[in-house]
Amino acid sequence: MFTNPLMEYEKTIFSVKVAILSLATFFIIIIGHNIYKRLFSRRSLPKSLPWIGMDDGLFSRARTTVRTLFHTRDLVLEGYEKYSKQNLPFVLPNVTTGPEVIIPMSQMEWLLHQPDSILSQNEVNRQFLQADYTMLHPRVVSDTVHDDVIRKELTKLLGDYTEDVQDEIDFAFRKVWGVNTNDWAELPAYHTMLDVIGRISNRVLVGMPLCRDEGYLKPSKEFARLVVVQGTIISLFPPLFKPVLAPLINFFDTQRYRKCAKYIIPLIKLRNSAPLGDEKKKNDYVQWSIDHSRRKNDPSERTLDIISKRLNVVGFAAIQSSAITLTNLILDLGASPQITTYLSIIRDEVLTELSAERGVWTKAALARMVTLDSTLRESLRLWGFVSRGVLKEVSHKNGVTLPTGEHLPRGTKVGIHAYPVHHDDNYYKDPYTFNPMRFCSQEEKLVDGLANSGGNKGTALVTTSSIFMPFSHGRHACPGRFFASQQLKLVLAYIALNYDIQPIASRPANDWFVGSQGPPLEVRVRIRRREGTV
């Protein structure tokens, strides 16, 4: 039978057009549903819960949700004043991870005592960073190995590392800030702190000589530097698209990991081949991970892939947050009219406590340097990296009922934001003023009735409370805060002893992005080495 080629061609073209149209329709439906759910849906939340920022105008919920990209601070402060202080919950939109039910401070104890089977804090952290896509391997964020190694090895051995860390701080500052005692040097605050923290963190995580290898250091310290932005972009896409688009968004971090792996994988191979009970084995994160897998009898935790990826992720956690914290602190000190006095007070205490230990940096001496704790606590109070303090996701299939009676379905975010609490004059006198000695004089109103860790001297940096939540609060408070505290205190002590910071006219405002804030990354400060310290 004769077949008309033209008709067959037209049929083929028609079929292709139908397929393309069907696929386009499918994608439009998926994207449309994503936009509706993100901007217009109530997410099955009770109608009795008020949404902050809403008005009677057209598309009010959508407009308010979009505002959270750059104005979460304004919205959370408005909600705190309008509802939280009246002991009422409210809904805070979030364009990336969905609306959050913010409960009043009176419900903090209820929030903290809910089991993980009811409210999960880990799930919130995973979604915030889109960790399944940004943290190299889903297993890195889904199990407890990180917490186990940090709590049982890193934190336990902090005292053993004090002198090593101090040695690396001296090396790093001489290299990065220099030793010129005559002239002021203008340097980028964030980038120099990123370099310093990258070096001292890796002194503990991988040890010498790798911690001073520039080929390893650069990708190690820059890995996941913009993870908040990357996570936000990924979160805006429907789940169907994420496995395809996330690798493109994370391309540069993947390349950084591969550069690090060239150094780390041979090291892991060497350690895995070492005989059991080797008394000369190294004491660093790689070895702790191997030892942990052997104790658990789990060979899958000793693979080259999983250990190298875990190392990059724990490095990110140790480096980025501390670099941002120190940048904030330098700007706070520089903008303070009393910078000379404050640095002198810190310097005197450090020298006194070092003298008591015959000049040796010890864990005990560092613990007694409470002005370091107070100064860092004050900067973190003002500029905590994330606005949220304790935020959890309803994980029980039947949902949960708030103490005020509202029922929240599974998947709802619920908690308390730290930023408005940290700036509440009911808890802190002159809450927007940087007062680095605030926590030495016990001006903090510890509503939890916690005793301070330094007798009547002050409160340790690592101590959390319902009104001090930069590390969160409760049983899921950041397990790495003890390591971070050691680094931050030693760096501040070194700066006070060895450098002058030129005063700046005013403190640059931090930049907000959804629920996170950070200092301007390119801001520059002027520093000079102190006479007699070279």
C-alpha positions as CSV (number, residue, x, y, z in Angstrom):
1,M,0.0,0.0,0.0
2,F,1.3,3.4,-1.0
3,T,2.3,5.7,1.9
4,N,2.4,9.4,1.4
5,P,5.8,10.6,2.9
6,L,4.4,14.1,3.4
7,M,1.5,12.8,5.4
8,E,3.8,10.7,7.5
9,Y,6.1,13.7,8.1
10,E,3.1,15.8,9.2
11,K,1.9,13.1,11.5
12,T,5.4,12.9,13.1
13,I,5.5,16.7,13.5
14,F,2.0,16.7,15.0
15,S,3.1,13.9,17.5
16,V,6.2,15.9,18.5
17,K,4.1,19.0,19.0
18,V,1.6,17.1,21.1
19,A,4.5,15.7,23.2
20,I,6.1,19.1,23.6
21,L,2.8,20.7,24.5
22,S,2.0,18.0,27.0
23,L,5.4,18.3,28.6
24,A,5.1,22.1,28.7
25,T,1.7,21.8,30.3
26,F,3.1,19.4,32.9
27,F,5.9,21.8,33.8
28,I,3.5,24.7,33.9
29,I,1.2,22.8,36.3
30,I,4.2,21.8,38.5
31,I,5.6,25.4,38.6
32,G,2.2,26.9,39.1
33,H,1.4,24.6,42.0
34,N,4.8,25.5,43.5
35,I,4.1,29.3,43.2
36,Y,0.6,28.9,44.6
37,K,1.8,26.8,47.6
38,R,4.8,29.1,48.2
39,L,3.0,32.5,47.9
40,F,-0.8,32.0,48.4
41,S,-1.5,28.9,50.4
42,R,-2.2,28.9,54.1
43,R,-0.5,25.5,54.4
44,S,-3.5,24.1,56.3
45,L,-2.7,26.4,59.3
46,P,-5.5,27.3,61.6
47,K,-7.5,30.4,60.5
48,S,-7.2,31.7,64.1
49,L,-3.5,32.3,63.7
50,P,-2.7,35.8,62.4
51,W,-0.1,36.3,59.6
52,I,2.3,39.2,60.3
53,G,2.6,41.8,57.6
54,M,-0.8,41.1,56.0
55,D,-3.1,43.9,54.9
56,D,-6.4,44.2,53.0
57,G,-4.7,44.8,49.7
58,L,-4.6,42.5,46.7
59,F,-2.3,39.5,47.0
60,S,-1.3,40.5,50.5
61,R,0.0,37.1,51.6
62,A,2.1,36.8,48.4
63,R,3.5,40.2,48.8
64,T,4.5,39.7,52.4
65,T,6.0,36.3,51.6
66,V,8.2,37.9,48.9
67,R,9.2,40.6,51.4
68,T,10.9,37.9,53.5
69,L,13.7,37.7,51.0
70,F,15.3,40.9,52.4
71,H,13.0,42.1,55.2
72,T,12.6,39.2,57.6
73,R,14.1,41.3,60.4
74,D,11.3,43.9,60.1
75,L,8.6,41.3,60.0
76,V,9.9,39.3,63.0
77,L,10.3,42.4,65.1
78,E,6.8,43.6,64.2
79,G,5.4,40.2,65.1
80,Y,7.3,40.0,68.4
81,E,5.9,43.4,69.5
82,K,2.4,42.8,68.3
83,Y,1.8,39.2,69.3
84,S,4.7,37.6,71.2
85,K,4.7,40.2,73.9
86,Q,0.9,39.7,74.3
87,N,1.6,36.0,74.8
88,L,0.1,35.1,71.4
89,P,1.4,32.9,68.5
90,F,1.6,34.3,64.9
91,V,2.6,33.2,61.5
92,L,5.9,34.5,60.0
93,P,6.0,33.8,56.2
94,N,9.2,32.4,54.7
95,V,9.6,32.4,50.9
96,T,12.1,29.5,51.0
97,T,11.1,26.9,53.5
98,G,7.4,27.9,54.2
99,P,5.6,29.7,56.9
100,E,6.7,29.5,60.5
101,V,4.4,29.5,63.6
102,I,6.2,31.8,66.1
103,I,5.1,31.1,69.7
104,P,5.6,33.4,72.7
105,M,8.5,33.0,75.1
106,S,6.1,31.6,77.7
107,Q,5.9,28.4,75.6
108,M,9.7,27.9,75.4
109,E,9.7,25.1,78.0
110,W,6.9,23.3,76.1
111,L,8.9,23.6,72.9
112,L,12.1,22.3,74.4
113,H,10.5,19.3,76.1
114,Q,8.8,17.9,73.0
115,P,10.4,14.6,71.8
116,D,12.0,14.4,68.4
117,S,9.2,12.1,67.3
118,I,6.8,15.1,67.7
119,L,9.0,18.1,66.8
120,S,12.3,17.7,64.9
121,Q,15.0,20.4,64.9
122,N,17.3,18.5,62.6
123,E,14.7,18.6,59.8
124,V,14.6,22.4,60.0
125,N,18.4,22.6,59.7
126,R,18.5,20.2,56.8
127,Q,15.9,22.2,54.9
128,F,17.5,25.6,55.7
129,L,20.7,24.6,53.9
130,Q,19.0,22.2,51.5
131,A,21.7,19.9,52.9
132,D,20.7,16.9,50.8
133,Y,22.0,18.8,47.8
134,T,24.6,21.3,49.2
135,M,26.4,19.0,51.7
136,L,27.9,16.6,49.2
137,H,26.2,13.4,50.4
138,P,22.7,12.9,52.0
139,R,24.2,10.6,54.5
140,V,26.4,13.4,55.9
141,V,23.3,15.1,57.4
142,S,21.0,12.2,58.0
143,D,23.0,10.3,60.7
144,T,24.6,11.1,64.0
145,V,28.3,10.4,63.1
146,H,29.1,14.2,63.0
147,D,27.6,14.7,66.5
148,D,29.3,11.6,67.9
149,V,32.8,12.5,66.7
150,I,32.4,16.2,67.7
151,R,31.1,15.4,71.2
152,K,33.2,12.4,72.0
153,E,36.5,13.3,70.4
154,L,36.9,17.0,69.4
155,T,35.3,18.6,72.5
156,K,36.9,16.1,74.9
157,L,40.4,16.9,73.5
158,L,40.1,20.7,73.3
159,G,42.6,21.1,76.2
160,D,45.2,19.2,74.3
161,Y,45.0,21.6,71.3
162,T,45.2,24.9,73.1
163,E,48.9,25.5,72.5
164,D,48.7,24.1,68.9
165,V,45.9,26.4,68.1
166,Q,47.7,29.4,69.6
167,D,50.8,28.5,67.6
168,E,48.7,28.5,64.4
169,I,47.0,31.8,65.3
170,D,50.4,33.4,65.6
171,F,51.5,32.0,62.3
172,A,48.3,33.1,60.6
173,F,48.2,36.7,61.8
174,R,51.8,37.3,61.0
175,K,51.1,36.1,57.5
176,V,47.7,37.8,57.0
177,W,47.7,41.0,59.1
178,G,51.5,41.4,59.1
179,V,53.9,42.8,61.7
180,N,54.4,46.4,60.7
181,T,54.4,48.5,63.9
182,N,54.8,51.8,62.1
183,D,52.1,52.1,59.5
184,W,48.4,51.3,59.4
185,A,47.4,48.5,57.0
186,E,44.0,48.6,55.4
187,L,42.7,45.0,55.0
188,P,39.3,43.2,54.2
189,A,37.9,42.1,57.6
190,Y,36.0,39.1,56.4
191,H,38.5,37.7,54.0
192,T,41.4,37.9,56.5
193,M,39.3,36.3,59.2
194,L,38.3,33.5,56.8
195,D,42.0,32.9,56.1
196,V,42.9,32.9,59.8
197,I,40.0,30.6,60.9
198,G,40.6,28.3,57.9
199,R,44.2,27.8,59.1
200,I,43.5,27.2,62.7
201,S,40.5,24.9,62.1
202,N,42.5,22.8,59.8
203,R,45.3,22.6,62.3
204,V,42.9,20.6,64.4
205,L,41.0,18.8,61.6
206,V,43.9,17.6,59.5
207,G,47.0,18.7,61.4
208,M,50.5,19.7,60.2
209,P,51.7,20.0,57.4
210,L,48.5,20.0,55.5
211,C,47.0,22.9,57.4
212,R,49.7,25.1,55.9
213,D,49.5,23.8,52.3
214,E,48.0,26.7,50.2
215,G,46.7,24.2,47.6
216,Y,44.5,22.6,50.2
217,L,43.7,25.6,52.3
218,K,42.1,27.7,49.6
219,P,39.3,25.3,48.5
220,S,38.9,24.1,52.1
221,K,38.1,27.6,53.5
222,E,35.9,28.6,50.5
223,F,33.8,25.4,50.4
224,A,30.1,26.3,50.9
225,R,31.0,30.0,51.6
226,L,27.7,31.0,49.9
227,V,25.7,28.0,51.0
228,V,22.9,30.1,52.3
229,V,22.4,31.7,48.9
230,Q,22.7,28.4,47.1
231,G,20.3,26.7,49.5
232,T,17.8,29.5,49.0
233,I,17.9,29.2,45.2
234,I,17.5,25.4,45.4
235,S,14.6,25.7,47.8
236,L,12.7,27.9,45.3
237,F,12.4,25.0,42.8
238,P,9.8,22.2,42.9
239,P,11.2,18.9,44.4
240,L,11.0,17.4,40.9
241,F,13.6,19.8,39.5
242,K,16.1,19.9,42.4
243,P,18.1,16.7,41.5
244,V,18.7,18.2,38.0
245,L,19.3,21.8,38.9
246,A,21.2,21.5,42.3
247,P,24.4,20.1,40.7
248,L,24.5,23.1,38.4
249,I,24.0,25.5,41.3
250,N,26.6,23.7,43.4
251,F,29.1,23.3,40.6
252,F,31.9,25.5,42.1
253,D,31.6,23.8,45.6
254,T,31.8,20.4,43.9
255,Q,35.0,21.6,42.2
256,R,36.4,22.8,45.6
257,Y,35.6,19.5,47.2
258,R,37.4,17.6,44.4
259,K,40.5,19.8,44.9
260,C,40.4,19.0,48.7
261,A,39.9,15.3,48.0
262,K,43.2,15.2,46.1
263,Y,44.9,15.8,49.3
264,I,42.6,14.0,51.8
265,I,42.0,10.7,50.0
266,P,45.7,9.6,50.0
267,L,45.7,10.5,53.7
268,I,42.6,8.4,54.4
269,K,44.2,5.5,52.4
270,L,47.3,5.7,54.5
271,R,45.3,5.8,57.8
272,N,43.1,2.9,56.8
273,S,46.1,0.8,56.1
274,A,47.7,1.5,59.5
275,P,47.8,-1.5,61.9
276,L,45.2,-1.4,64.7
277,G,46.6,-0.2,68.0
278,D,49.3,1.9,66.3
279,E,50.5,4.1,69.2
280,K,51.8,6.7,66.7
281,K,48.5,7.3,65.0
282,K,47.5,10.9,64.4
283,N,44.9,12.7,66.5
284,D,42.7,14.6,64.0
285,Y,39.2,14.4,62.4
286,V,40.3,11.8,59.8
287,Q,41.5,9.4,62.5
288,W,38.6,10.0,64.7
289,S,36.2,9.1,61.9
290,I,38.1,5.9,61.2
291,D,38.2,5.0,64.9
292,H,34.4,5.7,65.2
293,S,33.6,3.4,62.3
294,R,35.7,0.6,63.9
295,R,34.0,1.0,67.3
296,K,30.6,0.8,65.5
297,N,31.9,-2.1,63.4
298,D,30.6,-0.2,60.3
299,P,33.1,-0.4,57.3
300,S,30.8,1.9,55.3
301,E,31.8,4.8,57.5
302,R,35.5,4.3,56.6
303,T,35.1,4.7,52.8
304,L,37.3,7.3,51.1
305,D,34.1,9.0,49.8
306,I,32.2,9.4,53.0
307,I,35.2,10.5,55.2
308,S,36.5,13.1,52.7
309,K,33.0,14.5,52.3
310,R,32.3,14.6,56.0
311,L,35.6,16.5,56.5
312,N,34.6,19.2,54.0
313,V,31.3,19.6,55.7
314,V,32.6,19.8,59.2
315,G,35.2,22.3,57.9
316,F,32.5,24.4,56.5
317,A,30.7,24.4,59.9
318,A,33.8,25.3,61.8
319,I,35.2,28.0,59.4
320,Q,32.3,30.0,58.0
321,S,30.4,30.8,61.1
322,S,33.5,31.7,63.1
323,A,34.9,33.9,60.3
324,I,31.6,35.8,60.2
325,T,31.5,36.1,64.0
326,L,35.0,37.6,64.1
327,T,34.2,40.0,61.3
328,N,31.2,41.3,63.2
329,L,33.3,41.6,66.4
330,I,36.0,43.6,64.7
331,L,33.4,46.0,63.3
332,D,31.7,46.3,66.7
333,L,35.0,47.1,68.4
334,G,36.1,49.5,65.7
335,A,32.8,51.4,65.9
336,S,32.9,51.6,69.7
337,P,34.0,55.0,71.2
338,Q,35.7,53.1,74.0
339,I,37.6,50.6,71.8
340,T,41.0,51.5,73.5
341,T,39.6,51.0,77.0
342,Y,37.9,47.7,76.1
343,L,41.0,46.2,74.4
344,S,43.1,47.3,77.4
345,I,40.7,45.6,79.8
346,I,40.9,42.4,77.8
347,R,44.7,42.6,77.5
348,D,45.1,43.0,81.2
349,E,43.0,40.0,82.0
350,V,44.7,37.8,79.4
351,L,48.2,38.7,80.7
352,T,47.1,38.2,84.4
353,E,45.7,34.7,83.7
354,L,48.7,33.7,81.5
355,S,51.0,34.8,84.2
356,A,49.2,32.5,86.6
357,E,50.0,29.6,84.3
358,R,53.6,30.7,83.8
359,G,53.0,31.9,80.3
360,V,51.5,28.7,79.1
361,W,48.1,28.7,77.2
362,T,46.0,26.2,79.0
363,K,42.3,25.3,78.9
364,A,41.9,26.4,82.5
365,A,43.5,29.8,81.9
366,L,41.3,30.4,78.8
367,A,38.2,29.5,80.9
368,R,39.1,32.2,83.4
369,M,39.4,34.9,80.7
370,V,35.8,36.0,81.1
371,T,36.1,39.3,79.3
372,L,36.7,37.3,76.2
373,D,33.5,35.4,76.8
374,S,31.6,38.5,77.5
375,T,32.8,40.4,74.4
376,L,32.1,37.6,72.1
377,R,28.7,36.9,73.7
378,E,27.7,40.6,73.2
379,S,28.7,40.6,69.5
380,L,26.8,37.3,68.9
381,R,23.8,38.7,70.8
382,L,23.6,41.6,68.4
383,W,24.5,39.8,65.2
384,G,23.7,36.1,65.5
385,F,24.1,34.4,62.1
386,V,20.5,33.3,61.9
387,S,17.4,35.0,63.3
388,R,15.8,31.8,64.6
389,G,16.7,30.6,68.0
390,V,14.8,27.3,68.4
391,L,12.8,26.2,65.4
392,K,11.4,22.7,64.9
393,E,9.2,20.9,62.4
394,V,6.1,18.9,63.4
395,S,7.1,15.3,62.6
396,H,4.3,13.3,64.1
397,K,1.7,12.2,61.5
398,N,-1.2,13.4,63.7
399,G,0.4,16.9,64.1
400,V,0.7,18.7,67.4
401,T,-1.5,21.1,69.5
402,L,0.0,24.3,70.9
403,P,-0.5,25.1,74.6
404,T,-2.8,27.9,73.4
405,G,-5.0,25.3,71.6
406,E,-4.1,25.7,67.9
407,H,-3.5,22.4,66.1
408,L,-0.6,22.3,63.7
409,P,-0.4,19.7,60.9
410,R,2.7,17.6,60.2
411,G,5.4,19.5,58.3
412,T,4.7,22.9,60.1
413,K,7.6,24.9,61.3
414,V,7.1,26.1,64.9
415,G,9.5,27.9,67.3
416,I,10.9,31.1,68.6
417,H,13.2,33.6,66.9
418,A,16.3,34.9,68.7
419,Y,16.8,38.2,67.1
420,P,13.9,40.1,68.7
421,V,14.6,38.4,72.1
422,H,18.2,39.5,71.9
423,H,17.1,43.1,71.3
424,D,14.4,43.3,73.9
425,D,15.0,45.9,76.6
426,N,13.1,43.7,79.1
427,Y,16.1,41.4,79.0
428,Y,19.0,43.7,78.0
429,K,19.5,47.3,78.9
430,D,20.2,49.4,75.8
431,P,19.8,46.3,73.7
432,Y,21.1,47.9,70.4
433,T,24.3,49.2,72.1
434,F,27.5,47.1,71.9
435,N,28.6,46.7,75.6
436,P,31.4,44.1,75.6
437,M,31.5,43.9,79.4
438,R,27.7,43.3,79.7
439,F,28.1,39.6,80.6
440,C,30.9,40.3,83.2
441,S,28.7,42.6,85.2
442,Q,25.8,40.1,85.0
443,E,23.4,42.6,83.4
444,E,21.9,39.6,81.6
445,K,18.6,38.7,83.0
446,L,18.8,34.9,83.0
447,V,15.1,33.9,82.9
448,D,16.0,30.3,83.0
449,G,17.6,30.7,86.5
450,L,21.0,29.4,85.1
451,A,24.0,29.9,87.3
452,N,26.9,31.6,85.5
453,S,29.9,29.5,84.8
454,G,32.4,31.9,86.3
455,G,31.2,32.4,89.8
456,N,30.3,36.1,90.1
457,K,32.6,37.0,87.2
458,G,30.7,36.3,84.1
459,T,28.9,33.9,81.8
460,A,30.7,31.4,79.5
461,L,30.4,32.0,75.7
462,V,29.0,28.4,75.3
463,T,26.2,28.9,77.9
464,T,22.8,29.0,76.2
465,S,19.5,30.2,77.6
466,S,16.1,31.2,76.4
467,I,17.3,34.7,76.0
468,F,20.7,33.9,74.5
469,M,20.3,31.6,71.5
470,P,23.1,32.2,68.9
471,F,23.9,28.5,69.3
472,S,20.2,27.6,69.6
473,H,19.1,26.3,73.0
474,G,18.2,22.9,74.6
475,R,19.4,19.5,73.8
476,H,20.0,20.3,70.2
477,A,22.2,23.4,70.8
478,C,25.2,23.4,68.5
479,P,27.6,20.6,69.6
480,G,30.5,22.4,67.9
481,R,30.2,25.6,70.1
482,F,32.9,24.4,72.5
483,F,35.4,24.1,69.6
484,A,34.2,27.5,68.2
485,S,34.5,29.1,71.6
486,Q,38.1,28.1,72.0
487,Q,39.1,29.4,68.6
488,L,37.2,32.7,69.0
489,K,38.5,33.4,72.5
490,L,42.1,32.7,71.4
491,V,41.8,34.9,68.3
492,L,40.3,37.8,70.3
493,A,43.1,37.5,72.9
494,Y,45.7,37.5,70.2
495,I,44.3,40.6,68.6
496,A,44.0,42.5,71.9
497,L,47.7,41.6,72.8
498,N,49.2,42.3,69.4
499,Y,47.2,44.8,67.3
500,D,45.5,48.1,67.4
501,I,42.3,48.7,65.4
502,Q,41.7,52.2,64.0
503,P,38.3,53.5,65.1
504,I,35.7,53.7,62.4
505,A,33.1,56.4,62.1
506,S,30.1,54.1,62.3
507,R,29.3,50.4,62.3
508,P,28.3,49.2,58.8
509,A,24.8,47.6,58.8
510,N,24.6,43.9,58.3
511,D,23.0,42.5,55.2
512,W,19.9,40.3,55.6
513,F,18.9,37.5,53.3
514,V,15.7,35.6,54.4
515,G,16.4,34.6,58.0
516,S,20.2,35.1,57.9
517,Q,22.4,38.1,58.4
518,G,26.0,38.8,57.9
519,P,28.5,41.7,57.8
520,P,29.3,43.3,54.4
521,L,31.9,40.9,53.0
522,E,34.1,43.5,51.4
523,V,34.3,46.0,54.3
524,R,37.9,47.0,55.1
525,V,39.5,48.0,58.4
526,R,42.8,49.5,59.4
527,I,45.1,47.7,61.8
528,R,48.6,48.1,63.1
529,R,50.9,45.7,65.0
530,R,51.6,46.9,68.6
531,E,55.1,48.0,69.5
532,G,57.2,45.3,71.2
533,T,55.1,42.3,70.0
534,V,57.1,41.3,66.9
